[in-house]
Amino acid sequence: MEYIQLMRPSHSLVILLVEDDENDILLTHLAVQEGCEGHALYSVHDGDEAIRYLRGEGQFADRGRFPVPNVIPTDLKMPRMSGFDLLCWLRSHAESSVIPIIVLTSSDLQSDVLEAYRLGANCYITKPATVDGLIAVLHATSEFWSRCEWPAANA
């Protein structure tokens, strides 16, 4: 239960963005810098890389450089492992089952929304079309999650 032990209530978040589009990664980093001061954003390009990050494998072994996230925003449509498959993996492992998952995607299909919630997403947000919109969404969601209480260590 190493992941849970590292998740403590805090006003700053460790955010692991799972996104394959470089432009969206850059925009998210800019949005966090502008609207979400004090939060640390790390990014990986697909579900496979997210799992390696969470397990602390390979380049992610140093938890000082790659801390366990408090929140994971993920896209749905990615190569190798989709956001849906990542949700299944996250919710099937005790270590990650309590980490809030935010689906942040361009898809507004009702079937995608339903499937994401069915698989355990904590919220589903359609990506705004503008940088200002993205900043507003990221600020609101980070404000919400930074005020939440987290499970006690070894709960």
Chimera marker file (.cmm) of the C-alpha trace (Angstrom):
<marker_set name="trace">
<marker id="1" x="0.000" y="0.000" z="0.000" r="1" g="1" b="0" radius="0.5"/>
<marker id="2" x="2.904" y="2.337" z="-0.702" r="1" g="1" b="0" radius="0.5"/>
<marker id="3" x="0.762" y="4.678" z="-2.822" r="1" g="1" b="0" radius="0.5"/>
<marker id="4" x="-1.795" y="5.270" z="-0.054" r="1" g="1" b="0" radius="0.5"/>
<marker id="5" x="0.903" y="6.012" z="2.512" r="1" g="1" b="0" radius="0.5"/>
<marker id="6" x="2.193" y="8.832" z="0.353" r="1" g="1" b="0" radius="0.5"/>
<marker id="7" x="-1.249" y="10.395" z="-0.198" r="1" g="1" b="0" radius="0.5"/>
<marker id="8" x="-1.824" y="12.902" z="2.589" r="1" g="1" b="0" radius="0.5"/>
<marker id="9" x="-4.136" y="15.911" z="2.785" r="1" g="1" b="0" radius="0.5"/>
<marker id="10" x="-2.346" y="18.866" z="1.294" r="1" g="1" b="0" radius="0.5"/>
<marker id="11" x="-3.023" y="22.175" z="-0.305" r="1" g="1" b="0" radius="0.5"/>
<marker id="12" x="-0.678" y="21.256" z="-3.130" r="1" g="1" b="0" radius="0.5"/>
<marker id="13" x="-1.257" y="18.349" z="-5.458" r="1" g="1" b="0" radius="0.5"/>
<marker id="14" x="0.964" y="15.969" z="-7.347" r="1" g="1" b="0" radius="0.5"/>
<marker id="15" x="-0.818" y="15.558" z="-10.681" r="1" g="1" b="0" radius="0.5"/>
<marker id="16" x="0.026" y="12.787" z="-13.143" r="1" g="1" b="0" radius="0.5"/>
<marker id="17" x="-1.312" y="13.754" z="-16.581" r="1" g="1" b="0" radius="0.5"/>
<marker id="18" x="-1.779" y="10.817" z="-18.962" r="1" g="1" b="0" radius="0.5"/>
<marker id="19" x="-1.955" y="12.354" z="-22.444" r="1" g="1" b="0" radius="0.5"/>
<marker id="20" x="-0.517" y="11.383" z="-25.826" r="1" g="1" b="0" radius="0.5"/>
<marker id="21" x="-0.921" y="14.736" z="-27.602" r="1" g="1" b="0" radius="0.5"/>
<marker id="22" x="2.179" y="16.932" z="-27.145" r="1" g="1" b="0" radius="0.5"/>
<marker id="23" x="0.192" y="20.138" z="-27.713" r="1" g="1" b="0" radius="0.5"/>
<marker id="24" x="-2.301" y="19.193" z="-24.997" r="1" g="1" b="0" radius="0.5"/>
<marker id="25" x="0.576" y="18.331" z="-22.644" r="1" g="1" b="0" radius="0.5"/>
<marker id="26" x="2.177" y="21.723" z="-23.277" r="1" g="1" b="0" radius="0.5"/>
<marker id="27" x="-1.133" y="23.561" z="-22.843" r="1" g="1" b="0" radius="0.5"/>
<marker id="28" x="-1.829" y="21.700" z="-19.605" r="1" g="1" b="0" radius="0.5"/>
<marker id="29" x="1.624" y="22.556" z="-18.245" r="1" g="1" b="0" radius="0.5"/>
<marker id="30" x="1.037" y="26.223" z="-19.152" r="1" g="1" b="0" radius="0.5"/>
<marker id="31" x="-2.433" y="26.156" z="-17.597" r="1" g="1" b="0" radius="0.5"/>
<marker id="32" x="-1.091" y="24.677" z="-14.354" r="1" g="1" b="0" radius="0.5"/>
<marker id="33" x="1.684" y="27.288" z="-14.228" r="1" g="1" b="0" radius="0.5"/>
<marker id="34" x="-0.814" y="30.109" z="-14.749" r="1" g="1" b="0" radius="0.5"/>
<marker id="35" x="-3.828" y="28.978" z="-12.777" r="1" g="1" b="0" radius="0.5"/>
<marker id="36" x="-2.780" y="26.279" z="-10.338" r="1" g="1" b="0" radius="0.5"/>
<marker id="37" x="0.174" y="27.645" z="-8.410" r="1" g="1" b="0" radius="0.5"/>
<marker id="38" x="1.833" y="25.265" z="-5.987" r="1" g="1" b="0" radius="0.5"/>
<marker id="39" x="0.802" y="22.068" z="-7.738" r="1" g="1" b="0" radius="0.5"/>
<marker id="40" x="3.339" y="19.738" z="-9.349" r="1" g="1" b="0" radius="0.5"/>
<marker id="41" x="2.447" y="18.358" z="-12.784" r="1" g="1" b="0" radius="0.5"/>
<marker id="42" x="4.100" y="15.268" z="-14.246" r="1" g="1" b="0" radius="0.5"/>
<marker id="43" x="3.095" y="13.828" z="-17.606" r="1" g="1" b="0" radius="0.5"/>
<marker id="44" x="3.295" y="10.484" z="-19.355" r="1" g="1" b="0" radius="0.5"/>
<marker id="45" x="2.184" y="9.614" z="-22.884" r="1" g="1" b="0" radius="0.5"/>
<marker id="46" x="-0.061" y="6.572" z="-22.425" r="1" g="1" b="0" radius="0.5"/>
<marker id="47" x="-1.479" y="4.058" z="-19.983" r="1" g="1" b="0" radius="0.5"/>
<marker id="48" x="1.558" y="1.759" z="-20.128" r="1" g="1" b="0" radius="0.5"/>
<marker id="49" x="3.858" y="4.604" z="-19.142" r="1" g="1" b="0" radius="0.5"/>
<marker id="50" x="1.427" y="5.645" z="-16.378" r="1" g="1" b="0" radius="0.5"/>
<marker id="51" x="1.597" y="2.147" z="-14.886" r="1" g="1" b="0" radius="0.5"/>
<marker id="52" x="5.412" y="2.206" z="-14.964" r="1" g="1" b="0" radius="0.5"/>
<marker id="53" x="5.310" y="5.612" z="-13.247" r="1" g="1" b="0" radius="0.5"/>
<marker id="54" x="2.918" y="4.369" z="-10.538" r="1" g="1" b="0" radius="0.5"/>
<marker id="55" x="4.953" y="1.219" z="-9.944" r="1" g="1" b="0" radius="0.5"/>
<marker id="56" x="8.157" y="3.261" z="-9.773" r="1" g="1" b="0" radius="0.5"/>
<marker id="57" x="9.777" y="1.237" z="-12.548" r="1" g="1" b="0" radius="0.5"/>
<marker id="58" x="12.742" y="2.190" z="-14.723" r="1" g="1" b="0" radius="0.5"/>
<marker id="59" x="13.207" y="5.926" z="-15.106" r="1" g="1" b="0" radius="0.5"/>
<marker id="60" x="10.437" y="6.499" z="-12.502" r="1" g="1" b="0" radius="0.5"/>
<marker id="61" x="12.175" y="4.616" z="-9.667" r="1" g="1" b="0" radius="0.5"/>
<marker id="62" x="13.282" y="7.777" z="-7.849" r="1" g="1" b="0" radius="0.5"/>
<marker id="63" x="10.230" y="8.859" z="-5.810" r="1" g="1" b="0" radius="0.5"/>
<marker id="64" x="11.993" y="12.110" z="-4.971" r="1" g="1" b="0" radius="0.5"/>
<marker id="65" x="11.858" y="13.028" z="-8.656" r="1" g="1" b="0" radius="0.5"/>
<marker id="66" x="8.642" y="11.173" z="-9.518" r="1" g="1" b="0" radius="0.5"/>
<marker id="67" x="6.314" y="11.271" z="-6.495" r="1" g="1" b="0" radius="0.5"/>
<marker id="68" x="3.111" y="9.275" z="-6.246" r="1" g="1" b="0" radius="0.5"/>
<marker id="69" x="0.245" y="11.400" z="-7.593" r="1" g="1" b="0" radius="0.5"/>
<marker id="70" x="-2.781" y="12.630" z="-5.651" r="1" g="1" b="0" radius="0.5"/>
<marker id="71" x="-4.839" y="12.982" z="-8.845" r="1" g="1" b="0" radius="0.5"/>
<marker id="72" x="-4.624" y="11.451" z="-12.333" r="1" g="1" b="0" radius="0.5"/>
<marker id="73" x="-6.208" y="13.279" z="-15.283" r="1" g="1" b="0" radius="0.5"/>
<marker id="74" x="-6.245" y="10.990" z="-18.306" r="1" g="1" b="0" radius="0.5"/>
<marker id="75" x="-7.237" y="11.160" z="-21.934" r="1" g="1" b="0" radius="0.5"/>
<marker id="76" x="-9.265" y="8.265" z="-23.344" r="1" g="1" b="0" radius="0.5"/>
<marker id="77" x="-7.987" y="7.812" z="-26.884" r="1" g="1" b="0" radius="0.5"/>
<marker id="78" x="-4.292" y="6.900" z="-26.658" r="1" g="1" b="0" radius="0.5"/>
<marker id="79" x="-1.995" y="4.388" z="-28.360" r="1" g="1" b="0" radius="0.5"/>
<marker id="80" x="-0.969" y="1.090" z="-26.726" r="1" g="1" b="0" radius="0.5"/>
<marker id="81" x="-3.298" y="1.410" z="-23.721" r="1" g="1" b="0" radius="0.5"/>
<marker id="82" x="-6.466" y="3.482" z="-23.798" r="1" g="1" b="0" radius="0.5"/>
<marker id="83" x="-7.769" y="5.567" z="-20.933" r="1" g="1" b="0" radius="0.5"/>
<marker id="84" x="-10.512" y="2.971" z="-20.447" r="1" g="1" b="0" radius="0.5"/>
<marker id="85" x="-7.921" y="0.204" z="-20.043" r="1" g="1" b="0" radius="0.5"/>
<marker id="86" x="-5.941" y="2.395" z="-17.657" r="1" g="1" b="0" radius="0.5"/>
<marker id="87" x="-9.070" y="2.997" z="-15.565" r="1" g="1" b="0" radius="0.5"/>
<marker id="88" x="-9.609" y="-0.772" z="-15.324" r="1" g="1" b="0" radius="0.5"/>
<marker id="89" x="-6.010" y="-1.300" z="-14.220" r="1" g="1" b="0" radius="0.5"/>
<marker id="90" x="-6.079" y="1.543" z="-11.671" r="1" g="1" b="0" radius="0.5"/>
<marker id="91" x="-9.314" y="0.389" z="-10.080" r="1" g="1" b="0" radius="0.5"/>
<marker id="92" x="-8.215" y="-3.264" z="-9.944" r="1" g="1" b="0" radius="0.5"/>
<marker id="93" x="-5.065" y="-2.557" z="-7.891" r="1" g="1" b="0" radius="0.5"/>
<marker id="94" x="-5.398" y="-1.660" z="-4.213" r="1" g="1" b="0" radius="0.5"/>
<marker id="95" x="-2.461" y="0.756" z="-4.381" r="1" g="1" b="0" radius="0.5"/>
<marker id="96" x="-4.166" y="2.984" z="-6.931" r="1" g="1" b="0" radius="0.5"/>
<marker id="97" x="-7.838" y="2.295" z="-6.280" r="1" g="1" b="0" radius="0.5"/>
<marker id="98" x="-8.279" y="5.429" z="-4.144" r="1" g="1" b="0" radius="0.5"/>
<marker id="99" x="-6.436" y="7.880" z="-6.401" r="1" g="1" b="0" radius="0.5"/>
<marker id="100" x="-9.014" y="10.194" z="-8.014" r="1" g="1" b="0" radius="0.5"/>
<marker id="101" x="-9.183" y="9.782" z="-11.784" r="1" g="1" b="0" radius="0.5"/>
<marker id="102" x="-10.294" y="12.713" z="-13.931" r="1" g="1" b="0" radius="0.5"/>
<marker id="103" x="-11.127" y="11.870" z="-17.518" r="1" g="1" b="0" radius="0.5"/>
<marker id="104" x="-10.022" y="14.944" z="-19.496" r="1" g="1" b="0" radius="0.5"/>
<marker id="105" x="-10.773" y="14.272" z="-23.136" r="1" g="1" b="0" radius="0.5"/>
<marker id="106" x="-12.056" y="15.818" z="-26.341" r="1" g="1" b="0" radius="0.5"/>
<marker id="107" x="-14.785" y="13.173" z="-26.608" r="1" g="1" b="0" radius="0.5"/>
<marker id="108" x="-18.262" y="14.262" z="-25.584" r="1" g="1" b="0" radius="0.5"/>
<marker id="109" x="-19.881" y="10.983" z="-26.634" r="1" g="1" b="0" radius="0.5"/>
<marker id="110" x="-22.420" y="9.863" z="-24.052" r="1" g="1" b="0" radius="0.5"/>
<marker id="111" x="-21.204" y="6.267" z="-24.468" r="1" g="1" b="0" radius="0.5"/>
<marker id="112" x="-17.671" y="7.359" z="-23.439" r="1" g="1" b="0" radius="0.5"/>
<marker id="113" x="-19.002" y="9.297" z="-20.445" r="1" g="1" b="0" radius="0.5"/>
<marker id="114" x="-21.048" y="6.309" z="-19.280" r="1" g="1" b="0" radius="0.5"/>
<marker id="115" x="-18.198" y="3.837" z="-19.761" r="1" g="1" b="0" radius="0.5"/>
<marker id="116" x="-15.702" y="6.056" z="-17.914" r="1" g="1" b="0" radius="0.5"/>
<marker id="117" x="-17.982" y="6.327" z="-14.875" r="1" g="1" b="0" radius="0.5"/>
<marker id="118" x="-18.806" y="2.627" z="-15.036" r="1" g="1" b="0" radius="0.5"/>
<marker id="119" x="-15.072" y="1.864" z="-14.871" r="1" g="1" b="0" radius="0.5"/>
<marker id="120" x="-14.521" y="4.103" z="-11.854" r="1" g="1" b="0" radius="0.5"/>
<marker id="121" x="-13.713" y="7.615" z="-13.073" r="1" g="1" b="0" radius="0.5"/>
<marker id="122" x="-14.333" y="10.265" z="-10.430" r="1" g="1" b="0" radius="0.5"/>
<marker id="123" x="-15.287" y="12.897" z="-12.999" r="1" g="1" b="0" radius="0.5"/>
<marker id="124" x="-15.470" y="13.391" z="-16.752" r="1" g="1" b="0" radius="0.5"/>
<marker id="125" x="-14.529" y="16.709" z="-18.339" r="1" g="1" b="0" radius="0.5"/>
<marker id="126" x="-14.616" y="17.538" z="-22.040" r="1" g="1" b="0" radius="0.5"/>
<marker id="127" x="-11.504" y="19.544" z="-22.917" r="1" g="1" b="0" radius="0.5"/>
<marker id="128" x="-12.299" y="23.207" z="-23.495" r="1" g="1" b="0" radius="0.5"/>
<marker id="129" x="-11.428" y="24.613" z="-26.917" r="1" g="1" b="0" radius="0.5"/>
<marker id="130" x="-9.395" y="27.542" z="-25.569" r="1" g="1" b="0" radius="0.5"/>
<marker id="131" x="-6.360" y="27.936" z="-23.322" r="1" g="1" b="0" radius="0.5"/>
<marker id="132" x="-8.366" y="30.223" z="-21.025" r="1" g="1" b="0" radius="0.5"/>
<marker id="133" x="-11.064" y="27.569" z="-20.802" r="1" g="1" b="0" radius="0.5"/>
<marker id="134" x="-8.478" y="24.911" z="-19.974" r="1" g="1" b="0" radius="0.5"/>
<marker id="135" x="-6.931" y="27.138" z="-17.296" r="1" g="1" b="0" radius="0.5"/>
<marker id="136" x="-10.369" y="27.679" z="-15.742" r="1" g="1" b="0" radius="0.5"/>
<marker id="137" x="-11.189" y="23.956" z="-15.748" r="1" g="1" b="0" radius="0.5"/>
<marker id="138" x="-7.819" y="22.943" z="-14.311" r="1" g="1" b="0" radius="0.5"/>
<marker id="139" x="-8.005" y="25.644" z="-11.658" r="1" g="1" b="0" radius="0.5"/>
<marker id="140" x="-11.498" y="24.569" z="-10.575" r="1" g="1" b="0" radius="0.5"/>
<marker id="141" x="-10.657" y="20.861" z="-10.465" r="1" g="1" b="0" radius="0.5"/>
<marker id="142" x="-7.332" y="21.366" z="-8.681" r="1" g="1" b="0" radius="0.5"/>
<marker id="143" x="-9.035" y="23.672" z="-6.164" r="1" g="1" b="0" radius="0.5"/>
<marker id="144" x="-11.631" y="20.984" z="-5.476" r="1" g="1" b="0" radius="0.5"/>
<marker id="145" x="-9.186" y="18.079" z="-5.131" r="1" g="1" b="0" radius="0.5"/>
<marker id="146" x="-6.680" y="20.055" z="-3.046" r="1" g="1" b="0" radius="0.5"/>
<marker id="147" x="-9.399" y="20.573" z="-0.415" r="1" g="1" b="0" radius="0.5"/>
<marker id="148" x="-10.414" y="16.910" z="-0.213" r="1" g="1" b="0" radius="0.5"/>
<marker id="149" x="-9.500" y="14.597" z="2.641" r="1" g="1" b="0" radius="0.5"/>
<marker id="150" x="-7.493" y="11.524" z="1.665" r="1" g="1" b="0" radius="0.5"/>
<marker id="151" x="-7.629" y="8.058" z="3.241" r="1" g="1" b="0" radius="0.5"/>
<marker id="152" x="-5.342" y="7.562" z="6.219" r="1" g="1" b="0" radius="0.5"/>
<marker id="153" x="-2.125" y="5.635" z="5.648" r="1" g="1" b="0" radius="0.5"/>
<marker id="154" x="-2.716" y="1.869" z="5.619" r="1" g="1" b="0" radius="0.5"/>
<marker id="155" x="-6.504" y="2.359" z="5.646" r="1" g="1" b="0" radius="0.5"/>
<link id1="1" id2="2" r="1" g="1" b="0" radius="0.2"/>
<link id1="2" id2="3" r="1" g="1" b="0" radius="0.2"/>
<link id1="3" id2="4" r="1" g="1" b="0" radius="0.2"/>
<link id1="4" id2="5" r="1" g="1" b="0" radius="0.2"/>
<link id1="5" id2="6" r="1" g="1" b="0" radius="0.2"/>
<link id1="6" id2="7" r="1" g="1" b="0" radius="0.2"/>
<link id1="7" id2="8" r="1" g="1" b="0" radius="0.2"/>
<link id1="8" id2="9" r="1" g="1" b="0" radius="0.2"/>
<link id1="9" id2="10" r="1" g="1" b="0" radius="0.2"/>
<link id1="10" id2="11" r="1" g="1" b="0" radius="0.2"/>
<link id1="11" id2="12" r="1" g="1" b="0" radius="0.2"/>
<link id1="12" id2="13" r="1" g="1" b="0" radius="0.2"/>
<link id1="13" id2="14" r="1" g="1" b="0" radius="0.2"/>
<link id1="14" id2="15" r="1" g="1" b="0" radius="0.2"/>
<link id1="15" id2="16" r="1" g="1" b="0" radius="0.2"/>
<link id1="16" id2="17" r="1" g="1" b="0" radius="0.2"/>
<link id1="17" id2="18" r="1" g="1" b="0" radius="0.2"/>
<link id1="18" id2="19" r="1" g="1" b="0" radius="0.2"/>
<link id1="19" id2="20" r="1" g="1" b="0" radius="0.2"/>
<link id1="20" id2="21" r="1" g="1" b="0" radius="0.2"/>
<link id1="21" id2="22" r="1" g="1" b="0" radius="0.2"/>
<link id1="22" id2="23" r="1" g="1" b="0" radius="0.2"/>
<link id1="23" id2="24" r="1" g="1" b="0" radius="0.2"/>
<link id1="24" id2="25" r="1" g="1" b="0" radius="0.2"/>
<link id1="25" id2="26" r="1" g="1" b="0" radius="0.2"/>
<link id1="26" id2="27" r="1" g="1" b="0" radius="0.2"/>
<link id1="27" id2="28" r="1" g="1" b="0" radius="0.2"/>
<link id1="28" id2="29" r="1" g="1" b="0" radius="0.2"/>
<link id1="29" id2="30" r="1" g="1" b="0" radius="0.2"/>
<link id1="30" id2="31" r="1" g="1" b="0" radius="0.2"/>
<link id1="31" id2="32" r="1" g="1" b="0" radius="0.2"/>
<link id1="32" id2="33" r="1" g="1" b="0" radius="0.2"/>
<link id1="33" id2="34" r="1" g="1" b="0" radius="0.2"/>
<link id1="34" id2="35" r="1" g="1" b="0" radius="0.2"/>
<link id1="35" id2="36" r="1" g="1" b="0" radius="0.2"/>
<link id1="36" id2="37" r="1" g="1" b="0" radius="0.2"/>
<link id1="37" id2="38" r="1" g="1" b="0" radius="0.2"/>
<link id1="38" id2="39" r="1" g="1" b="0" radius="0.2"/>
<link id1="39" id2="40" r="1" g="1" b="0" radius="0.2"/>
<link id1="40" id2="41" r="1" g="1" b="0" radius="0.2"/>
<link id1="41" id2="42" r="1" g="1" b="0" radius="0.2"/>
<link id1="42" id2="43" r="1" g="1" b="0" radius="0.2"/>
<link id1="43" id2="44" r="1" g="1" b="0" radius="0.2"/>
<link id1="44" id2="45" r="1" g="1" b="0" radius="0.2"/>
<link id1="45" id2="46" r="1" g="1" b="0" radius="0.2"/>
<link id1="46" id2="47" r="1" g="1" b="0" radius="0.2"/>
<link id1="47" id2="48" r="1" g="1" b="0" radius="0.2"/>
<link id1="48" id2="49" r="1" g="1" b="0" radius="0.2"/>
<link id1="49" id2="50" r="1" g="1" b="0" radius="0.2"/>
<link id1="50" id2="51" r="1" g="1" b="0" radius="0.2"/>
<link id1="51" id2="52" r="1" g="1" b="0" radius="0.2"/>
<link id1="52" id2="53" r="1" g="1" b="0" radius="0.2"/>
<link id1="53" id2="54" r="1" g="1" b="0" radius="0.2"/>
<link id1="54" id2="55" r="1" g="1" b="0" radius="0.2"/>
<link id1="55" id2="56" r="1" g="1" b="0" radius="0.2"/>
<link id1="56" id2="57" r="1" g="1" b="0" radius="0.2"/>
<link id1="57" id2="58" r="1" g="1" b="0" radius="0.2"/>
<link id1="58" id2="59" r="1" g="1" b="0" radius="0.2"/>
<link id1="59" id2="60" r="1" g="1" b="0" radius="0.2"/>
<link id1="60" id2="61" r="1" g="1" b="0" radius="0.2"/>
<link id1="61" id2="62" r="1" g="1" b="0" radius="0.2"/>
<link id1="62" id2="63" r="1" g="1" b="0" radius="0.2"/>
<link id1="63" id2="64" r="1" g="1" b="0" radius="0.2"/>
<link id1="64" id2="65" r="1" g="1" b="0" radius="0.2"/>
<link id1="65" id2="66" r="1" g="1" b="0" radius="0.2"/>
<link id1="66" id2="67" r="1" g="1" b="0" radius="0.2"/>
<link id1="67" id2="68" r="1" g="1" b="0" radius="0.2"/>
<link id1="68" id2="69" r="1" g="1" b="0" radius="0.2"/>
<link id1="69" id2="70" r="1" g="1" b="0" radius="0.2"/>
<link id1="70" id2="71" r="1" g="1" b="0" radius="0.2"/>
<link id1="71" id2="72" r="1" g="1" b="0" radius="0.2"/>
<link id1="72" id2="73" r="1" g="1" b="0" radius="0.2"/>
<link id1="73" id2="74" r="1" g="1" b="0" radius="0.2"/>
<link id1="74" id2="75" r="1" g="1" b="0" radius="0.2"/>
<link id1="75" id2="76" r="1" g="1" b="0" radius="0.2"/>
<link id1="76" id2="77" r="1" g="1" b="0" radius="0.2"/>
<link id1="77" id2="78" r="1" g="1" b="0" radius="0.2"/>
<link id1="78" id2="79" r="1" g="1" b="0" radius="0.2"/>
<link id1="79" id2="80" r="1" g="1" b="0" radius="0.2"/>
<link id1="80" id2="81" r="1" g="1" b="0" radius="0.2"/>
<link id1="81" id2="82" r="1" g="1" b="0" radius="0.2"/>
<link id1="82" id2="83" r="1" g="1" b="0" radius="0.2"/>
<link id1="83" id2="84" r="1" g="1" b="0" radius="0.2"/>
<link id1="84" id2="85" r="1" g="1" b="0" radius="0.2"/>
<link id1="85" id2="86" r="1" g="1" b="0" radius="0.2"/>
<link id1="86" id2="87" r="1" g="1" b="0" radius="0.2"/>
<link id1="87" id2="88" r="1" g="1" b="0" radius="0.2"/>
<link id1="88" id2="89" r="1" g="1" b="0" radius="0.2"/>
<link id1="89" id2="90" r="1" g="1" b="0" radius="0.2"/>
<link id1="90" id2="91" r="1" g="1" b="0" radius="0.2"/>
<link id1="91" id2="92" r="1" g="1" b="0" radius="0.2"/>
<link id1="92" id2="93" r="1" g="1" b="0" radius="0.2"/>
<link id1="93" id2="94" r="1" g="1" b="0" radius="0.2"/>
<link id1="94" id2="95" r="1" g="1" b="0" radius="0.2"/>
<link id1="95" id2="96" r="1" g="1" b="0" radius="0.2"/>
<link id1="96" id2="97" r="1" g="1" b="0" radius="0.2"/>
<link id1="97" id2="98" r="1" g="1" b="0" radius="0.2"/>
<link id1="98" id2="99" r="1" g="1" b="0" radius="0.2"/>
<link id1="99" id2="100" r="1" g="1" b="0" radius="0.2"/>
<link id1="100" id2="101" r="1" g="1" b="0" radius="0.2"/>
<link id1="101" id2="102" r="1" g="1" b="0" radius="0.2"/>
<link id1="102" id2="103" r="1" g="1" b="0" radius="0.2"/>
<link id1="103" id2="104" r="1" g="1" b="0" radius="0.2"/>
<link id1="104" id2="105" r="1" g="1" b="0" radius="0.2"/>
<link id1="105" id2="106" r="1" g="1" b="0" radius="0.2"/>
<link id1="106" id2="107" r="1" g="1" b="0" radius="0.2"/>
<link id1="107" id2="108" r="1" g="1" b="0" radius="0.2"/>
<link id1="108" id2="109" r="1" g="1" b="0" radius="0.2"/>
<link id1="109" id2="110" r="1" g="1" b="0" radius="0.2"/>
<link id1="110" id2="111" r="1" g="1" b="0" radius="0.2"/>
<link id1="111" id2="112" r="1" g="1" b="0" radius="0.2"/>
<link id1="112" id2="113" r="1" g="1" b="0" radius="0.2"/>
<link id1="113" id2="114" r="1" g="1" b="0" radius="0.2"/>
<link id1="114" id2="115" r="1" g="1" b="0" radius="0.2"/>
<link id1="115" id2="116" r="1" g="1" b="0" radius="0.2"/>
<link id1="116" id2="117" r="1" g="1" b="0" radius="0.2"/>
<link id1="117" id2="118" r="1" g="1" b="0" radius="0.2"/>
<link id1="118" id2="119" r="1" g="1" b="0" radius="0.2"/>
<link id1="119" id2="120" r="1" g="1" b="0" radius="0.2"/>
<link id1="120" id2="121" r="1" g="1" b="0" radius="0.2"/>
<link id1="121" id2="122" r="1" g="1" b="0" radius="0.2"/>
<link id1="122" id2="123" r="1" g="1" b="0" radius="0.2"/>
<link id1="123" id2="124" r="1" g="1" b="0" radius="0.2"/>
<link id1="124" id2="125" r="1" g="1" b="0" radius="0.2"/>
<link id1="125" id2="126" r="1" g="1" b="0" radius="0.2"/>
<link id1="126" id2="127" r="1" g="1" b="0" radius="0.2"/>
<link id1="127" id2="128" r="1" g="1" b="0" radius="0.2"/>
<link id1="128" id2="129" r="1" g="1" b="0" radius="0.2"/>
<link id1="129" id2="130" r="1" g="1" b="0" radius="0.2"/>
<link id1="130" id2="131" r="1" g="1" b="0" radius="0.2"/>
<link id1="131" id2="132" r="1" g="1" b="0" radius="0.2"/>
<link id1="132" id2="133" r="1" g="1" b="0" radius="0.2"/>
<link id1="133" id2="134" r="1" g="1" b="0" radius="0.2"/>
<link id1="134" id2="135" r="1" g="1" b="0" radius="0.2"/>
<link id1="135" id2="136" r="1" g="1" b="0" radius="0.2"/>
<link id1="136" id2="137" r="1" g="1" b="0" radius="0.2"/>
<link id1="137" id2="138" r="1" g="1" b="0" radius="0.2"/>
<link id1="138" id2="139" r="1" g="1" b="0" radius="0.2"/>
<link id1="139" id2="140" r="1" g="1" b="0" radius="0.2"/>
<link id1="140" id2="141" r="1" g="1" b="0" radius="0.2"/>
<link id1="141" id2="142" r="1" g="1" b="0" radius="0.2"/>
<link id1="142" id2="143" r="1" g="1" b="0" radius="0.2"/>
<link id1="143" id2="144" r="1" g="1" b="0" radius="0.2"/>
<link id1="144" id2="145" r="1" g="1" b="0" radius="0.2"/>
<link id1="145" id2="146" r="1" g="1" b="0" radius="0.2"/>
<link id1="146" id2="147" r="1" g="1" b="0" radius="0.2"/>
<link id1="147" id2="148" r="1" g="1" b="0" radius="0.2"/>
<link id1="148" id2="149" r="1" g="1" b="0" radius="0.2"/>
<link id1="149" id2="150" r="1" g="1" b="0" radius="0.2"/>
<link id1="150" id2="151" r="1" g="1" b="0" radius="0.2"/>
<link id1="151" id2="152" r="1" g="1" b="0" radius="0.2"/>
<link id1="152" id2="153" r="1" g="1" b="0" radius="0.2"/>
<link id1="153" id2="154" r="1" g="1" b="0" radius="0.2"/>
<link id1="154" id2="155" r="1" g="1" b="0" radius="0.2"/>
</marker_set>
